[in-house]
Amino acid sequence: MADAERLDLKATPAAPICCSASLIDGGDGVLFSVERYGVSEPAFAIRHAGVAHAYLNRCGHIPVELDWQPGKFFDDSGLYLICSTHGAMYSPHSGRCLGGRCNGRGLIPLGIIERDGNVYLKE
């Protein structure tokens, strides 16, 4: 499975989001979809400082997807998540707004767990 491909499946606790090896520290994210309140929403998983994290793929400023190309969420340094539309910067560890038009509104985190070489969405 390519890192930047949106998965056709809906991530569930029984279905992995991706293999752990697909998430490279500060590298491309893996796109997937989640069901929230009966609606399919885009989401992504990334790895930062050795830990996998997942968020809804939506800027805290306005509801646009963050990636400037599929799977491209980090700035050039690989240290911050950045919105391609407005340049808002977010902490990869917490999704907290660090600057820009997000005005303190962070990313919406999704619970994930890594086990047996895969990353899974928590219930």
RONU-692820 format. One line per 5 residues: number of its first residue (from 1); for each residue x, y, z of N, C-alpha, C, O. Coordinates in Angstrom, 1 decimal. Atoms other than C-alpha are relative to their C-alpha. Layout:
N
NUM> X Y Z X Y Z X Y Z X Y Z ~ ...
This chain:
123
1> 0.9 -1.2 0.0 0.0 0.0 0.0 0.9 1.2 0.0 1.8 1.3 0.8 ~ -0.8 -1.3 0.1 1.5 3.4 -1.0 -0.4 0.9 1.2 -1.5 0.9 1.6 ~ 0.2 -0.9 -1.1 1.9 5.9 1.8 -1.0 1.0 -0.2 -1.8 1.3 0.7 ~ 0.9 -1.1 0.1 -0.1 8.6 0.3 -1.3 -0.4 -0.7 -2.0 0.5 -1.2 ~ 1.2 0.4 0.5 -3.0 6.6 -1.0 -1.1 0.0 1.0 -0.9 -0.5 2.2
6> 1.1 0.0 -0.9 -6.4 7.1 0.6 -0.5 -1.5 0.0 -0.8 -2.0 -1.1 ~ 0.5 1.4 -0.1 -7.6 3.7 1.8 -1.5 -0.1 -0.4 -2.2 0.9 -0.1 ~ 1.4 0.2 0.3 -10.8 2.4 0.4 -0.9 -0.4 1.1 -2.1 -0.2 1.1 ~ 0.8 0.5 -1.2 -11.9 0.9 3.7 -0.2 1.1 1.0 0.5 2.1 1.0 ~ 0.2 -0.8 -1.2 -13.3 2.6 6.7 0.8 -0.6 1.1 0.7 -1.7 1.4
11> -0.8 0.5 -1.1 -10.9 2.3 9.5 -0.9 -0.4 1.2 -1.7 0.4 1.6 ~ 0.7 0.5 -1.2 -12.3 0.2 12.3 1.0 -0.7 0.8 2.1 -1.0 0.4 ~ -1.0 0.7 -0.8 -10.7 -1.5 15.2 0.5 -1.3 -0.5 1.6 -1.8 -0.2 ~ -0.4 1.2 0.6 -10.6 -4.7 13.2 0.9 0.2 -1.3 1.6 -0.8 -1.7 ~ -0.8 -0.3 1.2 -9.0 -3.1 10.1 1.2 0.9 0.3 0.9 2.0 0.9
16> -1.1 -1.0 -0.3 -5.5 -1.6 10.3 -0.1 1.2 -0.9 -0.6 1.1 -2.1 ~ -0.1 -1.2 0.8 -5.0 1.9 9.1 1.2 -0.2 -1.0 1.1 0.1 -2.2 ~ -1.2 0.3 0.8 -1.5 0.9 7.8 0.9 -0.8 0.8 0.7 -1.1 2.0 ~ -1.1 0.7 -0.7 1.6 -1.1 8.6 0.8 1.1 0.7 0.9 2.2 0.3 ~ -0.9 -1.0 -0.7 3.8 0.6 11.2 1.1 0.5 -0.8 1.5 1.7 -0.7
21> -1.1 -0.4 0.8 6.6 0.7 8.7 -0.3 1.1 -1.0 0.6 1.7 -1.5 ~ 0.4 -1.0 1.0 4.6 2.9 6.4 0.1 1.5 0.6 0.1 2.4 -0.2 ~ -0.1 -1.3 -0.6 4.9 5.8 8.9 1.5 0.3 0.4 2.0 -0.3 1.4 ~ -1.4 -0.4 -0.2 8.4 7.3 8.7 0.0 1.3 0.8 -0.8 2.3 0.5 ~ -0.1 -1.2 -0.9 9.3 9.9 11.4 0.2 1.3 -0.9 1.2 1.4 -1.6
26> -0.1 -1.3 0.7 8.6 13.4 9.9 -0.3 -0.2 -1.5 -0.1 0.8 -2.2 ~ 0.2 0.3 1.5 7.7 11.8 6.5 -1.4 0.1 -0.4 -2.3 0.7 0.4 ~ 1.4 0.0 0.5 4.6 11.3 4.5 -1.0 -0.7 1.0 -0.6 -1.6 1.7 ~ 1.0 0.6 -0.8 1.4 10.5 6.3 -0.8 -1.0 -0.8 -0.7 -1.0 -2.0 ~ 0.9 1.0 0.6 -1.1 7.8 5.5 -1.4 0.5 0.1 -1.9 0.8 1.2
31> 1.4 -0.5 0.0 -4.6 8.9 4.5 -1.0 -1.1 0.2 -0.7 -2.2 -0.4 ~ 1.1 1.0 -0.1 -7.7 7.0 5.5 -1.3 0.8 0.4 -1.3 2.0 0.5 ~ 1.3 -0.6 -0.3 -11.4 7.7 6.3 -0.5 -0.6 1.3 -0.3 -1.7 1.6 ~ 0.6 0.4 -1.2 -13.3 7.5 9.6 -1.5 0.4 -0.1 -1.9 1.3 -0.7 ~ 1.4 -0.3 -0.1 -17.0 7.4 10.3 -0.2 0.8 1.3 0.2 0.3 2.4
36> 0.3 -0.8 -1.1 -18.1 10.2 12.6 -1.4 0.5 -0.1 -1.7 1.2 -1.1 ~ 1.4 -0.5 0.0 -21.7 10.9 13.4 -0.7 -0.3 -1.3 -1.5 0.4 -1.9 ~ 0.6 0.5 1.2 -22.7 8.9 10.4 0.5 0.6 -1.3 0.0 0.3 -2.4 ~ -0.6 -0.6 1.2 -20.5 10.8 8.0 1.5 -0.5 -0.2 2.2 -0.5 0.8 ~ -1.4 0.4 0.2 -17.2 9.6 6.4 0.8 1.3 -0.1 0.5 2.2 -0.9
41> -0.9 -1.2 0.0 -14.4 12.1 7.1 1.4 -0.4 -0.3 1.8 -1.5 0.1 ~ -1.4 0.3 0.3 -10.9 12.2 5.8 0.9 0.2 1.3 0.6 1.0 2.1 ~ -0.9 0.0 -1.1 -8.1 11.5 8.3 1.4 -0.4 -0.4 1.5 -0.8 -1.6 ~ -1.4 0.4 0.4 -4.4 10.9 8.4 0.7 -0.5 1.3 0.4 -0.1 2.4 ~ -0.9 0.4 -1.1 -1.8 9.2 10.5 1.5 0.4 -0.4 1.8 0.3 -1.6
46> -1.4 -0.4 0.2 1.8 10.4 10.9 0.9 -0.6 1.1 0.3 -1.1 2.1 ~ -0.9 0.4 -1.1 4.9 9.5 13.0 0.8 1.2 0.3 1.4 1.8 -0.6 ~ -0.8 -1.1 -0.4 6.7 12.1 15.0 0.7 -0.5 1.3 0.1 -1.0 2.2 ~ -0.8 0.3 -1.1 9.5 11.5 17.5 -0.2 -1.5 0.4 -0.2 -1.9 1.6 ~ 0.1 1.4 -0.2 9.0 7.7 17.1 -1.4 -0.5 0.4 -1.7 -1.6 0.6
51> 1.3 0.4 -0.4 5.3 7.8 18.0 -1.0 0.3 -1.1 -1.0 1.4 -1.7 ~ 1.0 -0.2 1.1 2.3 7.4 15.6 -1.1 0.8 0.6 -1.5 0.6 1.8 ~ 1.1 -0.9 -0.4 -0.5 10.0 15.8 -1.0 0.0 -1.2 -0.6 -0.2 -2.3 ~ 1.0 -0.1 1.0 -3.7 10.4 13.9 -1.0 1.1 0.3 -1.3 1.4 1.4 ~ 0.9 -1.2 -0.2 -6.0 13.4 13.3 -1.0 0.0 -1.2 -0.8 -0.6 -2.2
56> 0.9 -0.3 1.1 -9.0 14.4 11.2 0.8 0.9 -1.0 1.6 1.7 -0.5 ~ -0.8 -0.8 1.0 -7.6 15.9 8.0 -0.8 1.3 -0.3 -1.5 1.5 -1.3 ~ 0.8 -1.2 0.0 -9.2 19.3 8.7 0.8 1.1 0.8 1.1 0.9 1.9 ~ -0.6 -1.2 -0.7 -7.6 22.7 9.5 -0.9 0.5 1.1 -2.1 0.4 1.0 ~ 0.7 -0.6 -1.1 -8.6 24.3 12.8 -0.7 1.3 -0.4 -1.6 1.8 0.3
61> 0.5 -1.3 0.5 -9.3 27.6 10.9 -1.3 -0.2 -0.8 -2.3 0.4 -0.4 ~ 1.2 0.3 0.8 -11.7 26.4 8.2 0.1 -1.4 -0.4 1.2 -2.0 -0.4 ~ 0.0 1.4 0.3 -12.7 22.9 7.2 0.6 -0.4 -1.4 -0.1 -0.8 -2.3 ~ -0.7 0.4 1.2 -10.1 22.3 4.5 1.0 -1.1 0.4 1.5 -1.0 1.5 ~ -1.0 1.1 -0.2 -7.7 19.3 4.2 1.4 0.7 0.1 1.6 1.7 -0.6
66> -1.3 -0.6 -0.2 -4.2 20.1 5.4 1.0 -0.3 -1.0 1.8 0.6 -1.4 ~ -1.1 0.4 0.8 -2.0 18.2 3.0 0.0 0.8 -1.4 -1.0 1.0 -2.0 ~ -0.1 -0.8 1.2 -0.7 20.2 0.0 0.1 -0.9 -1.2 -0.2 -0.5 -2.3 ~ 0.0 1.1 0.9 -0.2 16.9 -1.9 -0.4 -1.2 0.8 -0.1 -1.2 2.0 ~ 0.4 1.1 -0.8 -1.6 13.6 -0.8 1.1 -0.5 0.9 2.2 -1.0 0.4
71> -1.0 0.5 -1.0 0.2 12.6 2.4 1.0 1.0 0.5 1.8 0.6 1.3 ~ -1.0 -1.0 -0.4 2.3 15.8 2.7 -0.6 0.9 1.0 -1.3 1.8 0.7 ~ 0.6 -0.8 -1.1 1.5 17.2 6.1 1.1 0.8 0.8 0.8 1.8 1.4 ~ -1.1 -0.7 -0.7 4.9 18.2 7.5 0.6 1.2 -0.7 0.6 1.2 -2.0 ~ -0.8 -1.0 0.6 6.8 21.4 6.9 1.3 -0.5 -0.5 1.6 -1.7 -0.3
76> -1.3 0.5 0.6 10.2 21.2 5.2 0.9 -0.5 1.1 1.8 -1.4 0.8 ~ -0.9 0.5 -1.1 11.9 20.6 8.6 -0.4 -1.3 0.5 0.4 -2.0 1.2 ~ 0.5 1.3 -0.6 9.7 17.6 9.4 -0.4 0.1 1.4 -0.6 -0.9 2.1 ~ 0.3 -0.2 -1.4 9.0 19.1 12.8 -1.5 0.5 0.3 -1.9 0.2 1.4 ~ 1.4 -0.5 -0.3 5.5 20.7 12.4 -0.9 -0.4 -1.1 -0.5 -0.6 -2.3
81> 1.0 0.2 1.0 2.3 19.9 10.6 -0.5 1.4 -0.4 -0.6 2.3 0.4 ~ 0.4 -1.3 0.6 1.2 22.7 8.3 -1.2 -0.1 -0.9 -1.3 -1.0 -1.7 ~ 1.2 -0.1 0.9 -2.0 23.7 6.6 0.5 0.6 -1.3 1.1 1.7 -1.3 ~ -0.5 -0.5 1.3 -1.3 24.1 2.9 -0.8 1.2 -0.5 -0.3 2.0 -1.3 ~ 0.8 -1.2 0.4 -4.1 26.7 2.5 0.4 1.3 0.7 0.6 2.3 0.0
86> -0.3 -1.2 -0.8 -3.2 29.2 5.3 1.3 0.0 0.7 1.7 1.1 1.2 ~ -1.3 0.0 -0.7 0.1 28.1 6.7 -0.1 -0.2 1.5 0.9 0.0 2.2 ~ 0.1 0.2 -1.5 -1.3 27.4 10.2 0.9 -1.2 0.3 1.0 -2.2 -0.4 ~ -0.9 1.0 -0.4 1.2 25.3 12.1 -0.5 -0.7 1.3 -1.1 -0.1 2.2 ~ 0.5 0.9 -1.1 0.3 22.4 14.5 1.1 -0.9 0.5 2.0 -1.3 -0.2
91> -0.9 1.0 -0.6 2.2 20.2 16.9 -0.4 -1.4 -0.5 -1.5 -1.8 -0.3 ~ 0.3 1.4 0.4 2.5 16.7 15.5 -0.3 -0.9 1.2 -1.1 -1.9 1.0 ~ 0.2 0.9 -1.2 2.5 15.3 19.0 -1.5 0.2 0.6 -2.1 -0.8 1.0 ~ 1.3 -0.3 -0.6 -0.8 17.0 20.2 -1.1 0.5 -0.9 -2.2 0.5 -0.6 ~ 0.9 -0.7 0.9 -2.4 18.7 17.2 -0.3 1.4 0.4 -1.1 2.1 -0.2
96> 0.3 -1.4 -0.5 -2.3 22.0 19.2 0.5 1.0 -1.0 1.5 0.8 -1.7 ~ -0.4 -1.1 0.9 -2.2 25.2 17.1 1.2 0.7 0.6 1.3 1.0 1.8 ~ -1.2 -0.7 -0.4 1.3 26.7 17.3 0.1 1.4 -0.6 1.0 2.2 -0.2 ~ -0.1 -1.3 0.7 0.7 29.7 15.0 -0.8 0.0 -1.3 -1.0 -1.0 -1.9 ~ 0.7 -0.2 1.2 -1.1 31.1 12.1 -1.5 0.2 0.2 -1.9 0.5 1.3
101> 1.4 -0.3 -0.1 -4.8 31.5 11.4 -0.9 -1.0 0.8 -2.1 -0.8 0.9 ~ 0.8 1.0 -0.8 -5.9 28.5 13.5 -0.4 0.7 1.3 -1.4 0.2 2.0 ~ 0.4 -0.7 -1.2 -6.1 31.0 16.4 -0.3 -0.9 1.2 -1.3 -0.7 1.9 ~ 0.2 0.8 -1.2 -5.7 28.4 19.1 -0.9 -1.3 -0.2 -0.9 -2.1 0.7 ~ 0.8 1.2 0.2 -8.0 25.8 17.5 0.9 -1.1 -0.6 1.4 -0.9 -1.7
106> -0.9 1.0 0.5 -6.1 22.6 17.1 -0.7 -1.0 -0.9 -1.9 -0.9 -1.2 ~ 0.6 1.2 0.8 -6.6 19.4 15.1 -0.7 -0.9 0.9 -0.5 -0.9 2.1 ~ 0.7 1.0 -0.8 -9.0 16.8 16.2 0.7 -1.3 0.0 0.8 -2.0 -1.1 ~ -0.7 1.2 0.0 -7.1 13.8 17.4 -0.9 -1.2 -0.1 -2.0 -1.2 0.3 ~ 0.7 1.3 0.0 -8.1 10.2 16.8 0.9 -1.0 0.7 2.1 -1.0 0.6
111> -0.7 1.0 -0.8 -7.2 7.4 19.1 0.5 -1.2 -0.9 -0.3 -1.8 -1.6 ~ -0.6 1.2 0.7 -4.8 4.8 17.6 0.8 -0.8 0.9 1.2 -0.3 2.0 ~ -0.9 0.9 -0.7 -2.8 1.9 18.8 0.9 -0.7 -1.0 0.4 -1.1 -2.1 ~ -0.9 0.8 0.9 0.2 0.2 17.3 0.3 -1.4 0.7 0.6 -1.4 1.9 ~ -0.3 1.4 -0.5 0.6 -3.6 17.7 0.2 -0.9 -1.1 -0.5 -0.7 -2.2
116> -0.2 1.0 1.0 1.8 -6.5 15.8 0.4 0.6 -1.4 0.0 0.0 -2.4 ~ -0.4 -0.5 1.3 3.4 -4.3 13.1 -1.0 0.8 -0.8 -0.8 1.2 -1.9 ~ 1.1 -0.7 0.7 0.2 -2.4 12.3 -0.5 1.2 0.9 -0.2 1.1 2.1 ~ 0.6 -1.1 -0.7 -1.5 0.9 13.3 -1.5 -0.2 -0.1 -2.0 -0.3 -1.2 ~ 1.5 0.2 0.0 -5.2 0.5 14.3 -0.7 1.2 0.6 -0.2 1.9 1.5
121> 0.9 -1.0 -0.6 -8.0 3.0 15.1 -0.6 -0.6 1.2 -1.1 -1.8 1.2 ~ 0.7 0.5 -1.2 -9.3 2.6 18.6 -1.5 0.3 -0.1 -1.9 1.1 -0.9 ~ 1.5 -0.2 -0.1 -13.0 2.3 19.3 -0.3 1.3 0.6 -1.5 1.7 0.7
